[in-house]
Amino acid sequence: MPEAKERVSATRWQFPSLLTAVLTRLRAAMVPYGIGDCVVTDDPFVGRIEGIVELKQGNLVGLRTLGDDLVLYDYRMLRLVE
């Protein structure tokens, strides 16, 4: 019976990490921008930044800028280029 007790304990510890992974994917699915979309943001410290969406992770969107940098922004700060 100790084996069953260890298995239950291991499953109990894996559940929060599984739940976190599922919630992260759901948040990323809610981001209205797709990979490859051209977006723009007005950063208060750097100014206007344009980039292409390369990464979606939770509420964050990774932009590949003209300087070939990958910058993370909250998707609510972005808008599509007109």
Secondary structure as GFF3:
##gff-version 3
##sequence-region A 1 82
A	DSSP	alpha_helix	2	30	.	.	.	ID=ss1
A	DSSP	beta_strand	38	43	.	.	.	ID=ss2
A	DSSP	beta_strand	47	57	.	.	.	ID=ss3
A	DSSP	beta_strand	60	65	.	.	.	ID=ss4
A	DSSP	beta_strand	70	74	.	.	.	ID=ss5
A	DSSP	three_ten_helix	75	77	.	.	.	ID=ss6
A	DSSP	beta_strand	78	80	.	.	.	ID=ss7
###
